[in-house]
Amino acid sequence: MRLFFGVVAACLMLAMPQGATAGDPSVSVRSVPGWEAVGRLNIAGRSMCTGALIAPNLVLTAAHCLYDQHSGRAIKPSSIRFEAGLNGRRIKAARTVTKVAVHPKYQFRRQGESQIGHDIAVLRLDRPISGSEIQPFAMAAAPQRGDAVGVLSYTHLQATRPSLEQPCHVLARQSETLVMSCRVEFGASGAPVLAVTPGQAPRVVSVVSAKAAMGNRRVSIGTTLDQAVQLLIRRAG
């Protein structure tokens, strides 16, 4: 998870509606059907991100999670472990990553604000996770300004139990990025932004890329699921 100020915050601030509020992080994770499809990404035993199962053998996450934050080098896929449905000491399913497919326009930069809109990747697992264990999330088009969403993630504050921020709202949409009132912490990078409709299974509509500060207000930035996602799925699968 990265923290952005300056140009990104300034150019998005103009589109921020007044009166939008952050969601309630105390809402129970169990209120989200199929929440076990979200998992912690243990990256080389040194860092963590969050990912979401979108097919039995594919995980959606943020591209910057796949690079060493100090050297800028790509992390070896086999050193990444996906721990689906991690809750305390219990893991619903654990798999090792064998291949990664990064958005074709993404280039890792330590301070790369311009990369946020392409900060997305798909990981292939060494073995599929059975549908009898976990059902993958479906994906949907990006929400519009004012729409309610939720973020399900693992963070440095709660590394072994998922946190749910819901409801929060889309404050602005610019090209491939969403600005949301969802409050996220380090470790939430790659977490799914979910459209949650009563009576329906949640759908992934974005991926958390960064947290930002706009004045005294904390917001999160998400990467939308453009046509490149289908390309990444083909490359990874």
N, C-alpha and C positions, 0 to 999 in steps of 0.2 A: 504494500500500500504506500502510495506516495502522496505528499502534501503539496498542493499547488496554490500559488498566489499570482499577483501581477496580471499579465495579459489575459490568461484564461478567465480569471475571476472578473476582470474589468469588462471584457467583451460580452460576458454572459449576464452581468448584473442588470443590464438595461432591460432584459426580458423577464426579470423576476417579478411575479405578481405579489402584491401586498397581502399579508395575512395568512400565507401558507405556513403550516406548522409541521414539525417533525413528528414521526410516528412514535408509538409507545413500545420500547424495547422489552417490556415485561410480558407482552402477549405470548402465550404458550406456543412453542414450536409444534406441538402435537396438533394444533389447530390447522396445520397445513397438510393436506393429504399427500402421502408419498414423500414426506420430508427426507426420508432416508436416502433419496437420490442425490442429496447434497453431501459432500464429504470434504474432509481436510486433505490438502496436498502437503505431504511431508517432503520437503525439497532438500535432498542431500543431507538430511539430519541437521541442517543449519537454519532453515527458514521455513515459513509456511504460507500457503495461500488457501483459497477455497475453490472448489470446482463442482460442477453439476453433471450428472449422468444424463446424456441425451440419446444414447443408444446402448445396447448391452455391453459394447466394448469401447465406447467413446465418451470422453469427458470434455466439457466446455469450460474454459477458464480465461484468464487475462494473459496476453503474450509476455508482458514484462516479468511475470513470475518465472519464466523459463530462462532467465539470464542472471548471472552473478551480478549483484548490485554494485560490487566494487571493481571487478575486472571488466565487466561488460561481456564476458564470454558466455556462450550458450551452455546451459547445464545439461549433462549427459542424461538422456531420457530414463535410463535404467536406474538412476539414483532418485527418481521421483516415485513416491508411493501415494496412491489414492485410497483413502480410508473412508468409505461410504457409511453414512449413518452412525458416525462416531458419537457416542454419548457416554461420557465418563470413561470407564475402562472397557466398554463394550463397543465392538465394531461390527456393523452388519455385514460388510464385505470389504476385503482389502486386495488390491491389485497393484502390480508394478507397471509403470509406463514403458512402452517399447518404441513409440514413435510420436513425434510432435509435428503439427502443421500450423504454422504461424501465418497470420494475415499477410498477403504478398506485399502490402505497402508499409508494413511495420518495420521500423529500424530502432533497435534499443538505444536510448539516450538517457543518461542519468537525470537530466533535467528536461526531458523531451515532451513539453506540453503539447506540441503539434502532433504527437503520436497517439494521443488519447483516442481519437476516432478510429484507430486501427488496432487498438490494444486488445486483441482477441486471438485465441488459439484453440485447437482441438487436439486432444491427446488420445492415442490408442492404447488400450490396456492389453496386458499379456494374455488374459483370459476374459471372456465375456462374463458379465454378472447376470445370472439367471433372472428371468422375469418373476419367478416364484419367490425370489429374494427381494428384489427391488425393481420397481417399474421406472424406466427412464422418463424424464420430463419431455413434453412436447414443446416446440418453440412457436412463437407467434410474432406478428409484426410489432414494431415499436409503438408504445403508447403515445398519446397526445398530451399536450400541456393540460394540467389539471387532473389527469387520470390518477387513480389510486394504485399503488404498487406495494410490494414488500420485498425485503432483502433478507435472505437466510444465509448466515455466514459463521465461520470460526474466526476468532480474533485472538490477539495476544493477551487480552483480558480474560478470555474464556476459551482456551485452546482445545479443550477436550469436549466441550458441549456447544451445540449450535445456538446462535442467538438470532432472534427474529425481530426485525424492525418493521412493524406493520400496524396501522396503515401509514404510509408516507405518500408523497405526491410528486408528480413530474412538474417541476417549476418552469422548465424551458426545454426546448428541443432545437438543436442547431446541427444541421447536417448529420454526421454519424454519432453525435453525442447527446446524452440526456443530462440535465441538471435536476437533482432530486433533493427533497427535504430529508431523505433517509440519512441518519447519522451512522457512520461506519467507523471502524477502528482498524489499526494495522493487523493484517492477516485476512481481511475481508476481500482483498484483491481477487478477482475471478469469481466472486460470489454471484449467483443468479439473481437478477431482478425479476420478480415474479408478478404476473397478472393473476390475481386471486379473485375468482368469481364464486359466490356461494352456490354449492351444488355441482361445481365443475372442478376438474383437476387443474391445479395451477400450471401456468405455461411460462416458459422463460422468454422474456422480451428484451433483455439487455444483460450485460456483464459489468460488474463494478470494476472500474479502472483506477479511481483515485478519490481521495477526499480533498475538499477545498474549503477555503475560508473566504467569505465575501463580507468584508467588514467584520462585524462580530458574529456573523451567522455561519454555522457549520453546514455544509452541503456535501453531497457525493456526486461524482461524475460517472456515468455509465456509457459503455460503447454499445451502439445498437447492432442488431443482427442483420447486416446487409447481405447482398447476394454472395459475398465472399465466403460466408459461412458454409454454404453448400459445397463450394470448392474445397474448403478445408476438410469437410467431412469426407469427400472423395479422396483427398490426398492422405488423410490419416487412416481411413478405413481400408 
